Amino acid sequence: MPRLLENHRTASAAAVRRFWTALVAEFGEPAHGSLKAIEMGRAAMALLRADEATRAWIDAQHQRDTGKGKRPTAAAVARLQKRVALEEASATALLDRLRALAGPRPRLSPIEEMQKLAEEGYFDDK
């Protein structure tokens, strides 16, 4: 995984690692420094931004509905909702570009997966 953040011990970094792991499961492990690795890093960061925007919008909506005292205005909640839509559109565009870059990936049936694991010695006693 390319170095994307200054500090990789934060909650945001943990989320980026989860997104990176999901992208690797979907598209395979990229070569270090390759265009695919760069695009996967950008997609992981875009997914993080979309996730953070969604959390901020949900928190603001909840605070507006149930909070006491100073609450976000309807316009502030609407701006956050628009931000969510924009961040998700950006993430979707990056994922589409990554899919085009990666090309079709053959999917194995569950039986083929088990056969592949058996060939690799996964089930051998050690």
Beta strands, then each sheet from edge to edge (+ up, - down):
end
